[in-house]
């Protein structure tokens, strides 16, 4: 009976409605094990949400201000504000992460279903790139925007026989996705255009690319009909152009920074995008995925431009765009997982033979299950570690000033990331405390520090220090950071995973320790007054 329903739906079991729901729930299941999602930037997002929600009687008001600006990077902030008003910031942070993750996975599966319903045997391989660099780093705005773009693209394909409704959907969805995040939102326009042009290329006869055939086709093709079909499918994409123009015109504080291409970073993240817990597992997964993408045709996967062009264009965009844009880093490498998801999920295995197609699908499902088990176990470990680290805040007076330094993870020491980079931001949530961990780039972020204890100790990345073994001993250590820190202007110094400094400051009194993490209360050293009292 179930098989009959699948056959009637005209799609593979895991791409049916119930199948997509079950896969999305499986992807989101690790979050059930945690209270604070253990993704690097998520505590920072929660700290910023606490600042935004602070009332006039909150100590945070004297340390920070919040200014909503028209910028293409506010999706997570808006979602946390809406959810936080009803459920509190802690629940808002959790639900925002789960919703963004589910939308990312569900949008990818919906896209595969709409374009490749009978040949999407690589869907499980595609899902491995949900827990990849952008999500594990906690780029919530980007993940949310990309999930919206994938979902809206799938819906647009479904609505192609209803051009009016399709146009309305795209005109509304594009600015919404771009307000969440510029690059994630632009993917919607890219996917729609790639699908339209790929379809036209597939209409051409075999061998069209040969010079002799191309010259003949150029004379015979009905270019007006082709242009009309492309215009009908692509004219709603003007909404993306209008959104960018409005952003340039209305943004009150445009970010002024150099755009940089980091070619070494682009190359490294071909290997690092699936970095998680195990070098062996992550390396093997990456290798197998790339083999399937590059040599799937040798095993029977068919190439179609309509299916292959979306992933190819996203990959070419990864190559072309700068790595740093307007104060935002890692812009390019966020695109790699999307390119891989599309390339794997849209490979057409429908003509490869049942045995080969089943092997591809089964191997993908088994490997995905292994990775989800490892991810779930790691989430439980991170939850335990977060509880231990946050116990330091029991010793912090509400409304205090906390100067935090956290040892940044580096590959020289460990493949596994500790994900404590922005844990100190939770001081603002749990203790309404000032901390030097917030993102505060004018025109890009909305947190504005009012209290600045020192020139280079008011916002991110002033909290980062590195182990002496990282980057050839050239990075800032905790001893160097403390030697320059404005200790006399704060109440606490919180060292997360740094170990005890080599040269303890006499003003620092240890009040808590958990392994290599320490919390010091700052003691004021008074200067003796030698003036006689009754002279």
C-alpha positions as CSV (number, residue, x, y, z in Angstrom):
1,X,0.0,0.0,0.0
2,X,2.8,2.4,0.9
3,X,4.7,1.5,-2.2
4,X,1.5,2.2,-4.3
5,X,1.2,5.7,-2.7
6,X,4.8,6.4,-3.5
7,X,4.4,5.2,-7.1
8,X,1.3,7.4,-7.4
9,X,3.2,10.4,-6.1
10,X,5.8,9.9,-8.8
11,X,8.7,10.4,-6.5
12,X,11.2,8.4,-4.5
13,X,10.2,7.4,-0.9
14,X,12.5,9.8,0.8
15,X,11.3,12.7,-1.4
16,X,7.7,12.1,-0.6
17,X,6.0,14.5,1.8
18,X,6.2,12.1,4.8
19,X,9.8,11.2,3.8
20,X,10.9,14.8,3.7
21,X,9.3,15.5,7.1
22,X,11.0,12.4,8.7
23,X,14.4,13.4,7.3
24,X,14.1,17.0,8.5
25,X,13.1,15.8,12.0
26,X,16.2,13.4,12.0
27,X,18.5,16.3,11.0
28,X,17.0,18.5,13.9
29,X,17.1,15.7,16.5
30,X,20.5,16.5,17.9
31,X,19.2,19.9,19.1
32,X,16.9,18.0,21.5
33,X,20.0,17.2,23.6
34,X,21.0,20.8,24.3
35,X,19.7,24.0,25.8
36,X,22.1,26.4,24.1
37,X,22.8,25.1,20.5
38,X,26.5,24.4,20.4
39,X,27.2,26.3,17.2
40,X,30.1,28.8,17.5
41,X,28.2,32.1,16.9
42,X,24.8,31.2,18.5
43,X,25.7,32.4,22.0
44,X,26.8,35.7,20.4
45,X,23.4,36.0,18.7
46,X,21.7,35.3,22.0
47,X,23.8,37.9,23.8
48,X,22.9,40.4,21.2
49,X,19.2,39.5,21.5
50,X,19.4,40.1,25.2
51,X,20.8,43.6,24.6
52,X,18.0,44.3,22.1
53,X,15.4,43.2,24.6
54,X,16.8,45.0,27.6
55,X,14.4,47.4,29.2
56,X,15.1,50.9,30.6
57,X,15.8,49.4,34.1
58,X,18.3,46.9,32.8
59,X,22.0,47.4,33.5
60,X,22.6,46.6,29.9
61,X,21.2,50.0,29.0
62,X,24.2,51.8,30.4
63,X,26.6,49.6,28.6
64,X,25.0,49.2,25.2
65,X,22.5,50.7,22.8
66,X,20.7,49.1,19.9
67,X,19.9,50.7,16.6
68,X,17.8,48.9,14.0
69,X,19.2,49.7,10.6
70,X,18.2,48.7,7.1
71,X,20.8,46.1,6.3
72,X,20.8,42.8,4.5
73,X,21.8,40.8,7.5
74,X,19.0,40.9,10.1
75,X,17.0,37.6,9.7
76,X,18.2,35.9,12.9
77,X,17.8,39.1,14.9
78,X,14.2,39.6,13.8
79,X,13.3,36.0,14.4
80,X,14.8,36.1,17.9
81,X,13.0,39.3,18.7
82,X,9.6,37.8,17.6
83,X,10.2,34.5,19.5
84,X,11.9,36.1,22.5
85,X,8.9,38.4,23.1
86,X,6.8,35.2,23.7
87,X,9.1,32.6,25.0
88,X,12.3,34.4,26.3
89,X,15.7,34.8,24.8
90,X,17.0,31.3,25.7
91,X,14.1,29.6,24.0
92,X,14.2,32.0,21.1
93,X,17.9,31.1,20.5
94,X,17.1,27.4,20.5
95,X,14.0,27.7,18.2
96,X,15.7,30.1,15.8
97,X,18.5,27.7,15.3
98,X,16.2,24.7,14.9
99,X,13.9,26.5,12.5
100,X,16.8,27.8,10.3
101,X,18.3,24.3,10.2
102,X,15.0,22.6,9.4
103,X,14.3,25.2,6.6
104,X,17.8,24.6,5.2
105,X,17.4,20.8,5.1
106,X,13.7,20.9,4.0
107,X,14.4,23.5,1.3
108,X,17.1,21.4,-0.1
109,X,15.0,18.3,-0.2
110,X,12.0,20.2,-1.7
111,X,14.3,21.4,-4.5
112,X,15.5,17.9,-5.2
113,X,11.9,16.7,-5.2
114,X,10.7,19.3,-7.6
115,X,13.6,19.0,-10.1
116,X,14.7,15.4,-9.7
117,X,11.8,13.3,-8.2
118,X,12.7,10.0,-9.7
119,X,16.5,10.4,-9.9
120,X,17.3,12.0,-6.5
121,X,19.1,9.0,-5.0
122,X,21.8,11.3,-3.8
123,X,19.5,13.2,-1.4
124,X,21.1,11.7,1.7
125,X,24.5,12.6,0.4
126,X,23.3,16.2,-0.1
127,X,21.9,16.3,3.5
128,X,25.4,15.7,4.9
129,X,26.2,19.3,4.0
130,X,23.5,20.7,6.3
131,X,25.9,20.2,9.3
132,X,28.8,21.9,7.4
133,X,30.9,25.0,8.0
134,X,28.1,27.7,7.8
135,X,25.8,25.9,10.2
136,X,28.5,24.7,12.6
137,X,29.8,28.2,12.8
138,X,26.4,29.5,13.6
139,X,25.8,31.8,10.6
140,X,22.1,31.9,11.4
141,X,21.2,34.8,9.1
142,X,22.8,33.0,6.2
143,X,21.3,29.6,7.0
144,X,17.9,31.1,7.4
145,X,18.2,33.1,4.1
146,X,19.5,30.1,2.2
147,X,16.7,27.9,3.6
148,X,14.1,30.5,2.5
149,X,15.8,30.7,-1.0
150,X,15.7,26.9,-1.5
151,X,12.1,26.6,-0.3
152,X,10.9,29.5,-2.4
153,X,12.7,28.2,-5.5
154,X,11.1,24.8,-5.0
155,X,7.7,26.5,-4.6
156,X,8.3,28.6,-7.8
157,X,9.0,25.4,-9.8
158,X,5.8,23.9,-8.5
159,X,3.8,27.0,-9.4
160,X,5.1,27.3,-13.0
161,X,1.7,26.5,-14.4
162,X,0.3,29.4,-12.4
163,X,2.5,32.3,-13.6
164,X,0.7,35.0,-11.6
165,X,1.0,33.2,-8.3
166,X,4.6,32.3,-9.1
167,X,5.4,35.9,-9.7
168,X,3.8,37.0,-6.5
169,X,5.7,34.4,-4.6
170,X,9.1,35.4,-6.0
171,X,8.5,39.2,-5.7
172,X,7.7,38.7,-2.0
173,X,10.3,36.0,-1.2
174,X,13.3,37.7,-2.7
175,X,13.4,40.9,-0.5
176,X,12.5,38.8,2.6
177,X,15.3,36.3,2.0
178,X,17.8,39.1,1.2
179,X,16.9,41.0,4.4
180,X,17.8,37.8,6.2
181,X,21.2,37.7,4.5
182,X,22.4,39.2,1.2
183,X,24.3,36.2,-0.1
184,X,21.8,33.6,1.0
185,X,19.0,35.7,-0.4
186,X,20.7,36.2,-3.8
187,X,20.8,32.5,-4.2
188,X,17.0,32.5,-5.0
189,X,17.6,34.7,-8.1
190,X,20.6,32.6,-9.1
191,X,18.7,29.3,-8.8
192,X,15.6,30.6,-10.8
193,X,17.8,32.0,-13.6
194,X,20.0,28.8,-13.7
195,X,16.9,26.6,-13.9
196,X,15.4,28.7,-16.7
197,X,18.6,28.9,-18.8
198,X,19.4,25.2,-18.2
199,X,16.0,24.2,-19.5
200,X,16.6,26.1,-22.7
201,X,20.0,24.5,-23.2
202,X,18.4,21.0,-22.7
203,X,16.0,21.9,-25.5
204,X,18.9,22.1,-28.0
205,X,19.7,19.1,-30.1
206,X,22.6,16.8,-29.2
207,X,26.0,18.2,-30.2
208,X,24.8,21.8,-30.3
209,X,28.1,22.9,-28.8
210,X,30.2,21.8,-31.9
211,X,31.1,24.9,-34.0
212,X,29.5,23.6,-37.2
213,X,26.2,22.8,-35.4
214,X,26.3,26.0,-33.4
215,X,26.5,28.2,-36.5
216,X,23.6,26.3,-38.1
217,X,21.5,26.5,-34.9
218,X,22.2,30.2,-34.5
219,X,20.4,30.7,-37.9
220,X,17.5,28.3,-37.2
221,X,16.5,29.0,-33.6
222,X,13.5,31.0,-32.8
223,X,15.3,33.5,-30.6
224,X,12.2,35.5,-29.9
225,X,10.4,32.5,-28.5
226,X,13.4,31.7,-26.3
227,X,13.6,35.2,-25.1
228,X,9.9,35.3,-24.3
229,X,10.1,32.0,-22.3
230,X,13.1,33.3,-20.3
231,X,11.4,36.7,-19.7
232,X,8.3,35.0,-18.3
233,X,10.4,32.9,-15.9
234,X,12.9,35.6,-14.9
235,X,11.3,39.0,-14.9
236,X,10.2,38.7,-11.2
237,X,14.0,38.6,-10.4
238,X,14.0,42.4,-10.7
239,X,12.9,42.3,-7.1
240,X,16.4,41.4,-6.1
241,X,17.9,44.3,-8.1
242,X,15.3,46.7,-6.5
243,X,16.2,45.4,-3.0
244,X,19.9,46.0,-3.5
245,X,19.2,49.5,-4.8
246,X,17.0,50.3,-1.9
247,X,19.6,49.0,0.5
248,X,22.4,51.1,-1.1
249,X,20.1,54.2,-0.9
250,X,18.4,53.7,2.5
251,X,21.2,52.2,4.6
252,X,22.2,55.0,6.9
253,X,25.7,53.8,7.7
254,X,27.2,51.9,4.8
255,X,30.1,49.8,5.8
256,X,33.4,51.0,4.3
257,X,35.9,48.2,4.0
258,X,38.1,46.6,1.4
259,X,36.8,43.5,-0.3
260,X,39.5,40.7,-0.1
261,X,39.9,37.5,-2.1
262,X,41.6,34.9,0.1
263,X,42.6,32.2,-2.4
264,X,44.2,30.0,0.2
265,X,41.0,30.1,2.2
266,X,39.0,29.0,-0.9
267,X,41.3,26.1,-1.5
268,X,41.4,25.0,2.2
269,X,37.6,25.0,2.6
270,X,37.2,22.4,-0.2
271,X,38.6,20.1,2.5
272,X,37.4,21.8,5.7
273,X,33.7,22.5,4.9
274,X,32.6,19.2,6.6
275,X,35.1,19.6,9.5
276,X,33.3,18.4,12.7
277,X,34.4,15.8,15.2
278,X,36.6,13.2,13.4
279,X,39.3,13.9,10.9
280,X,38.9,10.3,9.5
281,X,35.1,10.4,9.2
282,X,35.0,14.0,7.9
283,X,37.8,13.4,5.4
284,X,36.3,10.2,4.1
285,X,32.9,11.8,3.7
286,X,34.4,14.7,1.8
287,X,36.4,12.5,-0.4
288,X,33.4,10.2,-1.2
289,X,31.1,13.2,-1.9
290,X,33.6,14.8,-4.3
291,X,34.1,11.4,-6.1
292,X,30.4,11.1,-6.5
293,X,30.1,14.7,-7.9
294,X,33.0,14.3,-10.3
295,X,32.6,10.7,-11.4
296,X,28.9,10.0,-10.9
297,X,28.5,9.9,-14.7
298,X,30.9,6.9,-14.8
299,X,28.5,5.0,-12.5
300,X,25.4,5.9,-14.5
301,X,24.2,9.4,-13.4
302,X,22.9,11.5,-16.2
303,X,23.8,15.1,-16.8
304,X,21.1,17.6,-17.6
305,X,21.8,21.3,-17.8
306,X,18.5,22.1,-15.9
307,X,19.7,19.9,-13.0
308,X,23.4,20.6,-13.2
309,X,23.6,24.3,-13.9
310,X,22.2,25.5,-10.4
311,X,25.0,23.7,-8.5
312,X,27.6,24.7,-11.1
313,X,26.7,28.4,-10.9
314,X,26.8,28.5,-7.1
315,X,30.3,26.9,-7.3
316,X,31.4,29.5,-9.8
317,X,30.0,32.2,-7.6
318,X,32.1,30.7,-4.7
319,X,35.2,31.1,-6.9
320,X,34.4,34.6,-8.1
321,X,33.2,36.6,-5.1
322,X,35.5,38.1,-2.4
323,X,36.1,36.2,0.8
324,X,35.5,39.4,2.9
325,X,32.8,41.8,1.9
326,X,31.8,45.0,3.9
327,X,33.1,43.8,7.2
328,X,31.7,40.3,6.9
329,X,34.2,37.4,6.7
330,X,33.9,33.9,5.1
331,X,31.4,35.1,2.6
332,X,32.6,32.8,-0.2
333,X,33.1,29.5,1.7
334,X,29.5,29.6,2.9
335,X,28.4,28.8,-0.7
336,X,30.4,25.6,-0.9
337,X,27.9,23.4,1.0
338,X,25.0,24.7,-1.1
339,X,26.9,23.9,-4.3
340,X,27.6,20.4,-3.1
341,X,24.0,19.9,-1.9
342,X,22.7,20.8,-5.3
343,X,25.3,18.8,-7.2
344,X,24.7,15.7,-5.2
345,X,20.9,15.9,-4.9
346,X,20.3,16.9,-8.5
347,X,22.3,14.1,-10.1
348,X,19.8,12.0,-12.1
349,X,20.2,8.4,-11.3
350,X,16.9,7.3,-12.8
351,X,18.5,5.6,-15.8
352,X,21.5,4.1,-13.9
353,X,19.7,0.8,-13.2
354,X,17.9,-0.1,-10.0
355,X,20.9,-1.9,-8.4
356,X,23.4,1.0,-8.8
357,X,20.8,3.6,-7.8
358,X,19.9,1.6,-4.7
359,X,23.6,1.2,-3.8
360,X,24.1,5.0,-4.0
361,X,20.9,5.7,-2.0
362,X,21.7,3.1,0.7
363,X,25.3,4.1,1.1
364,X,24.2,7.7,1.5
365,X,21.6,6.9,4.1
366,X,24.0,4.7,6.1
367,X,26.8,7.4,6.1
368,X,24.2,10.1,7.0
369,X,23.0,8.0,9.9
370,X,26.6,7.6,11.2
371,X,27.3,11.3,10.9
372,X,24.0,12.2,12.7
373,X,24.9,9.8,15.6
374,X,28.3,11.4,15.9
375,X,26.8,14.8,15.8
376,X,24.2,13.9,18.5
377,X,26.9,12.5,20.7
378,X,29.0,15.6,20.2
379,X,26.0,17.9,21.1
380,X,25.6,16.0,24.4
381,X,29.3,16.6,25.1
382,X,29.1,20.3,24.2
383,X,26.1,20.7,26.4
384,X,28.0,19.2,29.3
385,X,31.0,21.5,28.6
386,X,28.8,24.6,28.3
387,X,27.2,23.9,31.7
388,X,30.6,23.6,33.3
389,X,31.9,26.8,31.7
390,X,28.8,28.8,32.4
391,X,29.0,27.9,36.1
392,X,31.5,30.8,36.3
393,X,28.6,33.2,36.0
394,X,27.2,32.1,39.4
395,X,30.1,34.1,40.8
396,X,29.4,37.2,38.7
397,X,27.3,40.0,40.2
398,X,24.5,41.1,37.9
399,X,25.2,44.2,36.0
400,X,29.0,43.8,36.2
401,X,31.7,44.4,33.6
402,X,33.3,41.2,32.4
403,X,36.5,41.2,30.3
404,X,36.6,37.8,28.6
405,X,39.4,36.0,26.8
406,X,38.8,32.7,25.1
407,X,41.4,30.4,23.5
408,X,40.4,30.1,19.8
409,X,40.5,26.6,18.4
410,X,43.2,26.0,15.7
411,X,43.9,23.0,13.4
412,X,47.4,22.8,14.7
413,X,46.1,21.5,18.0
414,X,42.8,19.8,17.2
415,X,40.5,18.9,14.3
416,X,37.5,19.2,16.8
417,X,36.4,22.7,17.5
418,X,35.7,23.6,21.1
419,X,32.9,26.0,20.0
420,X,33.5,28.3,23.0
421,X,34.4,31.3,20.9
422,X,31.4,33.4,21.9
423,X,30.3,31.7,25.0
424,X,31.1,34.8,27.0
425,X,28.2,36.6,25.3
426,X,25.9,34.7,27.5
427,X,27.0,37.0,30.4
428,X,24.7,39.6,28.9
429,X,21.8,37.1,28.9
430,X,22.3,35.5,32.3
431,X,23.9,38.4,34.3
432,X,22.9,41.5,32.3
433,X,26.6,42.1,32.2
434,X,28.9,44.0,29.9
435,X,31.3,41.8,27.9
436,X,33.8,42.5,25.2
437,X,32.4,39.8,22.9
438,X,29.7,41.5,20.8
439,X,29.8,42.1,17.1
440,X,29.7,45.9,16.6
441,X,30.6,46.8,13.0
442,X,28.7,50.1,12.1
443,X,26.2,49.6,9.3
444,X,26.4,45.8,9.6
445,X,25.5,45.1,13.3
446,X,23.0,46.9,15.5
447,X,24.8,46.7,18.9
448,X,26.6,49.9,19.8
449,X,28.9,49.7,22.8
450,X,28.6,52.7,25.2
451,X,31.2,51.5,27.6
452,X,34.6,51.2,26.0
453,X,37.2,50.4,28.6
454,X,40.0,50.5,26.1
455,X,40.5,51.2,22.4
456,X,40.8,47.6,21.4
457,X,38.8,45.9,24.1
458,X,35.2,46.9,23.4
459,X,33.9,44.3,20.9
460,X,34.7,41.2,18.8
461,X,37.4,40.0,18.2
462,X,39.0,41.4,21.3
463,X,38.1,38.3,23.2
464,X,40.3,35.9,21.1
465,X,43.6,34.6,22.2
466,X,45.5,31.6,20.8
467,X,47.6,28.8,22.1
468,X,51.4,29.4,21.7
469,X,51.3,26.3,19.4
470,X,48.9,28.0,16.9
471,X,50.1,29.7,13.7
472,X,53.8,29.3,14.4
473,X,53.6,31.2,17.7
474,X,52.7,34.4,15.9
475,X,49.2,34.9,17.3
476,X,48.2,36.8,20.4
477,X,48.5,34.8,23.7
478,X,46.6,35.3,26.9
479,X,49.7,36.7,28.6
480,X,50.1,39.3,25.9
481,X,46.4,40.2,25.9
482,X,46.4,40.6,29.7
483,X,49.5,42.8,29.6
484,X,47.5,45.3,27.4
485,X,44.1,44.9,28.9
486,X,42.3,47.7,30.8
487,X,41.9,45.5,33.9
488,X,41.3,48.5,36.2
489,X,38.1,49.4,34.4
490,X,36.3,46.1,34.7
491,X,35.0,44.0,37.5
492,X,35.9,40.5,36.4
493,X,38.3,38.8,34.0
494,X,37.0,35.5,32.6
495,X,39.6,33.2,30.9
496,X,37.9,30.4,29.0
497,X,40.2,27.4,28.2
498,X,43.4,29.5,28.4
499,X,45.0,28.0,31.4
500,X,46.6,30.1,34.2
501,X,48.6,33.1,32.9
502,X,52.4,32.9,33.3
503,X,52.5,36.3,35.0
504,X,49.5,36.7,37.4
505,X,48.4,40.2,37.9
506,X,48.2,41.2,41.6
507,X,44.8,42.8,41.0
508,X,43.2,39.5,39.9
509,X,41.7,37.3,42.7
510,X,40.7,33.8,41.6
511,X,37.1,33.1,42.5
512,X,36.3,30.1,40.2
513,X,38.1,27.5,38.2
514,X,37.1,24.6,35.9
515,X,40.0,22.9,34.3
516,X,41.8,25.4,32.1
517,X,39.0,28.0,32.6
518,X,39.3,30.6,35.4
519,X,37.3,33.6,36.7
520,X,39.0,36.4,38.5
521,X,37.5,39.3,40.4
522,X,39.4,42.5,40.0
523,X,40.7,44.0,43.3
524,X,41.3,47.7,43.4
525,X,44.8,48.4,44.6
526,X,44.7,51.7,46.6
527,X,47.7,54.0,46.9
528,X,48.5,54.8,50.5
529,X,47.8,58.3,51.6
530,X,50.8,59.7,53.5
531,X,49.3,63.1,54.2
532,X,49.1,63.7,58.0
533,X,45.5,64.0,59.2
534,X,45.8,66.6,62.0
535,X,48.7,68.7,60.9
